[in-house]
C-alpha cells in the first residue's frame, strides 16, 4: 500500500481520535480527566477495533478508499485478527517497522494487509 495513503490514514484517524477524546470529556465530565491515561487507551482501542471489525475501515481508510483484509485470501479479517491488529498498535514506536519492512507490526502480527479495492 502506498505510504502516502497510510500517512493520510494516520493524520485523519488521529484527528478523529482526538475529536472522540474531546467528545468523551464533554459527555463524562471531570471523571474522564482524572483517569486520563485509561481513557486515552480505551478510546484508542475502541476506535480502531470497532471501526475495523464492523467496516474493515476507520474514518481515514474510508476517505482514502482503503480497507483491511486477511493477507492470505483478501477476505474480511476475523475478530481475532482485528484484536491482534488493534493491540499491536499500542506497542511503543510500532511505526518504525514501516521504515524497516514497509509493513506495520500491526499488519505483520495480525496477518492482515491494507488494500485499495477496485
N, C-alpha and C positions, 0 to 999 in steps of 0.2 A: 504494500500500500504506500502511496505517495506520502512523503514526510510532511508536505505542506498540508494535506488533509488531516494528518494526525495532529499537527500543530494547531490548526484551526479547531479541531475537536477539543483539544486541551483548553484553548482560550475560551471557547463557547461554554464548555462544561464547567470550567472554573467559575465563570460568571453566573451560570445557573445555580451552582453550588452555593456561591456567596449570597445570591438572592434567597435561596432556601433558608440559609442561616439567619439572614435578616428577618425573613418572614416568621421563622420559628421563635425568634426573640419577641416579636410583637404578639404572637399567639400565646406563648407560655410565660412571658414576662421575665422578671428578675431571676427566677429559679434556673432558667437556662444559663444565665451568666455565671451563676455560682458553680455550675457543673460544666463549664465551657469545654473542657477537654473531651469529655464524654459525648457531648452534643456534637462537636466537630466530627468525631469519628462515626457516630451513629448516622448523622445526616449524610456524610460522605458515603458510607456503606449502603444506606438505603437508596440514595440517588442512583448509584451505579447498578446495584443488584436489581432493584425493581424495574428500572428502565430496560436493562439488557435482558432480564428474564421475561418480561412481558412483550417487548417490542423488538428485541435484538439491537436496539439503538438507544443512545442517550439523545438529548437535545442537539448536541454538537454533531453527532453522527447523522441525525435526521437532516440537519441543514446541509451537511457536506455530501449527503447521499450515500453514506457507507453503513455497513451493518456487520455485526459479529456472527460468525458461523463456525461450526466444527471444522477443524483443519483437514480432516480425512474425507468427509463426504459433502461438505458445504451445506449441511443441514442446520436447523436451529440447534444451538448448544443445549445440553442438558442443564438442569438446575445445579447439579454438582459442578459442572464446568463453569457456570456463571459464578457460583460461590467461590471457587478457587480463583477465578479471574479477579473478582472483587477484592478478596482478601489479599491477593498478591500485590494489589495497588498500594497497600498500606506499608509495604516494605520500603524503608527509607532509601531514597536515591534510586528507586527502581528504573527511573527514566534513563539512567546511564547505560542500561543494556541496549538502548537503541543505537548508541554510538559503536558498540562492540559487534552487534549482530544484525542491526536493522529491524529487530523484533523486540517487543517489550517482554519483560519477565511474565507479566500477566497473560500474554498470549502463549508463551512457552509452557508455563506450568499448567494452564487450563486446556492446552491443545486446541486453541481457537485461533482464528485469524480475522482480520478486518478486510472486507471486500467492498467493492463498488458494483452492485448488481447492474446488469444491462437494462 
